[in-house]
Amino acid sequence: MPVCQAYRVQSKTMLRYLTAGESHGEALVAFLSGMPAGVKVDQSFLDRELWRRQQGYGRGGRMKIERDTAHILSGVRQGVTIGSPIAVLLENKDWKNWQESLSVESGDPAKHKRVASPRPGHADLAGALKYNFPEARYVLERASARESAARVAVGALTKLFLRELGIEVLSHVVSVGGSAIDGDISWDQIAALPERSEVMLNCAHAETEQRMKEEVDRALKTGDSVGGMFEVVAHHVPPGLGTYAQWDERLDARLAAAVMSLQAVKAVEIGAGIAAAASPGSAVHDEIGYEKPGAFAGFTRTRNNAGGIEGGVSNGEEIRVRGYLKPISTLRRPLRSVDFATREPVKAAYERSDVCVVPAAGVAAEAMVALTLAGCALDKFGGDSLGETLRNFRGYMEQLRDY
Ligand SMILES: Cc1cc2nc3c(=O)[nH]c(=O)nc-3n(C[C@H](O)[C@H](O)[C@H](O)COP(=O)(O)O)c2cc1C
């Protein structure tokens, strides 16, 4: 039987997920199928993750309207997963203002809110051409990064599963515009970030965060926007997730696709990938030592330029994945475009918009990394119940200890 590659990039056998919903529709829905039974679901954790995605200096007015909560419809009973598909609904609080213009029924065409000119950097033009729409409203509605909230909801569920294996996934912001942290940020510094009551730019270096804030202020003042780079770190991942056996089973490939699939992410880097391309091998590859008793099988590294993956397999070091975001496409001082109807030159349409989303994109990328690692873990350890997964996992840990 032919194998669908999109499905394979998600998970070889078990974990699958999909989202549905439009930016100003009634709700977003996410489906997660393949989670073993018996994983405790902490509703406040899910909502906290959704809150984290909504934060960050430079967000637009929408964040003031929405306060996302994950309404679990199925697959969880009495606070634990039951092995059935999980469906999560996220209400769009703004729906009340859009019911007439985006009604499911034919409604009143006079009330439709057209996006009359395609915005450069958005899916507007490509989507309108592809789906043969006369304007870009329906394109914007689905291409919008509002969709990433649904991924954060199911990603949070997989984070809870990964915790049972001792794996944690978090992110921090490395750069905003031209302001970047210099040097590595440790896991302990990253783990302290979610404790802060204000996310600001989710940067672990206070002085750099101040410079990042000034970058956002400049963009706000000039009607422009900024991009930047986040790093997702997966802590305590055992060696052996992913495989070099087939191209689409490689962990680096799966992570790259997962993070690249996020809106505005235009490059993905594993470990020191980009700098490595311009460096000699001796300065890049991570020398191997041995220390018993150590983590996992006891092999050690003096550094982690590989970002925890060699040959498409996790090697027991922290997994470090970086996502590079282009600056936000919607500008208060719009770029040139063309009116869909008249083909006359106009300024691109403007919809309420964020100016900087690097911290939020980092949170969404955490979800994508968690979904990917959970998929790889279930590929390796299997299990219809958490007990069965953990039994297999512990057996493997023992194998590593005895290696
Ligand atoms: C969390 C998040 C929020 C975003 N918010 C906005 C926004 O308010 N305005 C905007 O123009 N783009 C925003 N984007 C980026 C666009 O969704 C994205 O650039 C656009 O859909 C085109 O897709 P592409 O950049 O992947 O090609 C956001 C991205 C993320 C990850």
The ligand as a MOL file (V3000), in Angstrom:
LIG
                    3D

  0  0  0     0  0            999 V3000
M  V30 BEGIN CTAB
M  V30 COUNTS 31 33 0 0 0
M  V30 BEGIN ATOM
M  V30 1 C 2.4780 33.5870 16.4660 0
M  V30 2 C 2.4520 34.2770 15.1430 0
M  V30 3 C 1.6750 35.4330 14.9930 0
M  V30 4 C 1.6510 36.1020 13.7830 0
M  V30 5 N 0.9290 37.2630 13.6870 0
M  V30 6 C 0.9580 37.9610 12.5240 0
M  V30 7 C 0.2830 39.2170 12.4250 0
M  V30 8 O -0.3410 39.7070 13.3750 0
M  V30 9 N 0.3600 39.8640 11.2410 0
M  V30 10 C 1.0490 39.3800 10.1670 0
M  V30 11 O 1.0910 40.0120 9.1350 0
M  V30 12 N 1.6760 38.1880 10.2310 0
M  V30 13 C 1.6600 37.4730 11.3870 0
M  V30 14 N 2.3100 36.2680 11.4560 0
M  V30 15 C 2.9840 35.7370 10.2630 0
M  V30 16 C 2.0250 35.3420 9.1580 0
M  V30 17 O 1.0220 34.4660 9.6320 0
M  V30 18 C 2.7660 34.7120 7.9970 0
M  V30 19 O 3.8950 35.4690 7.6490 0
M  V30 20 C 1.8560 34.6220 6.7710 0
M  V30 21 O 0.7660 33.7720 7.0650 0
M  V30 22 C 2.5610 34.1090 5.5130 0
M  V30 23 O 3.1100 32.8550 5.7200 0
M  V30 24 P 4.6770 32.5950 5.5730 0
M  V30 25 O 5.3470 33.7630 6.2600 0
M  V30 26 O 4.9180 31.3170 6.2840 0
M  V30 27 O 5.0010 32.5580 4.1220 0
M  V30 28 C 2.3830 35.5970 12.6790 0
M  V30 29 C 3.1440 34.4280 12.8260 0
M  V30 30 C 3.1840 33.7860 14.0440 0
M  V30 31 C 4.0120 32.5430 14.1800 0
M  V30 END ATOM
M  V30 BEGIN BOND
M  V30 1 1 1 2
M  V30 2 1 2 3
M  V30 3 2 2 30
M  V30 4 2 3 4
M  V30 5 1 4 5
M  V30 6 1 4 28
M  V30 7 2 5 6
M  V30 8 1 6 7
M  V30 9 1 6 13
M  V30 10 2 7 8
M  V30 11 1 7 9
M  V30 12 1 9 10
M  V30 13 2 10 11
M  V30 14 1 10 12
M  V30 15 2 12 13
M  V30 16 1 13 14
M  V30 17 1 14 15
M  V30 18 1 14 28
M  V30 19 1 15 16
M  V30 20 1 16 17
M  V30 21 1 16 18
M  V30 22 1 18 19
M  V30 23 1 18 20
M  V30 24 1 20 21
M  V30 25 1 20 22
M  V30 26 1 22 23
M  V30 27 1 23 24
M  V30 28 2 24 25
M  V30 29 1 24 26
M  V30 30 1 24 27
M  V30 31 2 28 29
M  V30 32 1 29 30
M  V30 33 1 30 31
M  V30 END BOND
M  V30 END CTAB
M  END
